[in-house]
Amino acid sequence: MKTMLQTLLAVAVTTMGVAPAWAASGRADHSGFVVWVFLGFCALIIVAQVVPAMLVFFGLVKGATEKKELAQQKTHH
């Protein structure tokens, strides 16, 4: 009887701890369409700044490596 009472008590305590999760709704942020448009616009600004930055970076790397190749060609001729 004592073991059964302890088991029942353990199940009850575990169930009470999980009960708030069952009451939760699907979404809690209440973000509307306008918020998602704003976030998309922010992402567009970030991408618009990253793409030219990457092009400049690759141009710098290409320029730095070409000068070494031209210097090596001049020394061999």
CYANA upper distance limits for C-alpha pairs under 8 A (distance plus 0.5 A):
  1 MET  CA      5 LEU  CA      6.72
  2 LYS  CA      6 GLN  CA      6.74
  3 THR  CA      7 THR  CA      6.65
  4 MET  CA      8 LEU  CA      6.60
  5 LEU  CA      9 LEU  CA      6.53
  6 GLN  CA     10 ALA  CA      6.60
  7 THR  CA     11 VAL  CA      6.72
  8 LEU  CA     12 ALA  CA      6.62
  9 LEU  CA     13 VAL  CA      6.66
 10 ALA  CA     14 THR  CA      6.65
 11 VAL  CA     15 THR  CA      6.53
 12 ALA  CA     16 MET  CA      6.65
 13 VAL  CA     17 GLY  CA      6.91
 14 THR  CA     18 VAL  CA      7.08
 15 THR  CA     19 ALA  CA      6.65
 16 MET  CA     20 PRO  CA      8.47
 18 VAL  CA     22 TRP  CA      7.54
 19 ALA  CA     23 ALA  CA      7.26
 20 PRO  CA     24 ALA  CA      7.05
 31 SER  CA     35 VAL  CA      6.47
 31 SER  CA     36 TRP  CA      7.84
 32 GLY  CA     36 TRP  CA      7.29
 33 PHE  CA     37 VAL  CA      6.78
 34 VAL  CA     38 PHE  CA      6.67
 35 VAL  CA     39 LEU  CA      6.74
 36 TRP  CA     40 GLY  CA      6.58
 37 VAL  CA     41 PHE  CA      6.65
 38 PHE  CA     42 CYS  CA      6.77
 39 LEU  CA     43 ALA  CA      6.74
 40 GLY  CA     44 LEU  CA      6.67
 41 PHE  CA     45 ILE  CA      6.84
 42 CYS  CA     46 ILE  CA      6.87
 43 ALA  CA     47 VAL  CA      6.70
 44 LEU  CA     48 ALA  CA      6.49
 45 ILE  CA     49 GLN  CA      6.84
 46 ILE  CA     50 VAL  CA      6.66
 47 VAL  CA     51 VAL  CA      6.62
 48 ALA  CA     52 PRO  CA      7.69
 49 GLN  CA     53 ALA  CA      6.91
 50 VAL  CA     54 MET  CA      6.61
 51 VAL  CA     55 LEU  CA      6.84
 52 PRO  CA     56 VAL  CA      6.66
 53 ALA  CA     57 PHE  CA      6.63
 54 MET  CA     58 PHE  CA      6.62
 55 LEU  CA     59 GLY  CA      6.56
 56 VAL  CA     60 LEU  CA      6.66
 57 PHE  CA     61 VAL  CA      6.81
 58 PHE  CA     62 LYS  CA      6.50
 59 GLY  CA     63 GLY  CA      6.46
 60 LEU  CA     64 ALA  CA      6.55
 61 VAL  CA     65 THR  CA      6.74
 62 LYS  CA     66 GLU  CA      6.58
 63 GLY  CA     67 LYS  CA      6.85
 64 ALA  CA     68 LYS  CA      7.39
 65 THR  CA     69 GLU  CA      7.00
 66 GLU  CA     70 LEU  CA      6.62
 67 LYS  CA     71 ALA  CA      6.59
 68 LYS  CA     72 GLN  CA      6.68
 69 GLU  CA     73 GLN  CA      6.72
 70 LEU  CA     74 LYS  CA      6.74
 71 ALA  CA     75 THR  CA      6.90
 72 GLN  CA     76 HIS  CA      6.94
 73 GLN  CA     77 HIS  CA      6.94
